[in-house]
Amino acid sequence: MQIRKYIEHSLYAIAIQLAFILLPSTNAFIGFIAASFLFLGREMAQAENRYIKMYTNGRRQGTMRWWKVLTPEVWNVDSLIWDLMVPVIITAAIAYWV
């Protein structure tokens, strides 16, 4: 079920942010940055895997450059909005209000 996955991603982001809030020398903004970059890295890794499946017949190549991940065909709106933007917006709102 897709909605469960989306809720889980947001809860993971909140948990990461909460861990940074509870540390004595950090704050909610650092938790926001950590959660945002974690999910950005995750989405970039998934886009890389989609690129490999689409353009290299499933074989990872050592000559693949990092900017190949930015190919628009390997991104989808669903992953950008629900897997990346929703956790980022939620943690940004928490960082703003805390």
Secondary structure by P-SEA (a helix, b strand, c coil): caaaaaaaaaaaaaaaaaaaaacccccaaaaaaaaaaaaaaaaaaaaaaaaaacccccccccccccccccccccccccccccccaaaaaaaaaaaaac
